Amino acid sequence: MKASGIEIDGEKRIKVEFPFDREIVDQVKQIGGARWSHTLKAWNIPYSIGAFEQLKKSFFMTGSVNLSCMMNLKYTSTEQVCE
């Protein structure tokens, strides 16, 4: 899974990329404000503590998200990536 700080229509978001897996899609869809971007071909969630906490809760236990990187994810106009 890869998480990136992005901006969509002037709104800060976190792009969440992963190989297609129905279970992961279902978990991401449970995060408030999660949206699929046809343009980016990736899911994105609000750039907020609440959304990050939901992402962490859903994926940290399986080691799917590198939390040390996500904790330091800062929004800039260029994409910042955690892998």
Secondary structure, DSSP 4 states (H G I P E B T S, - for coil): -EEEEEEETTEEEEEEE-S--HHHHHHHHTSTT-EEETTTTEEEEESSHHHHHHHHHHHGGGT-S-HHHHHT----SS-EEE-
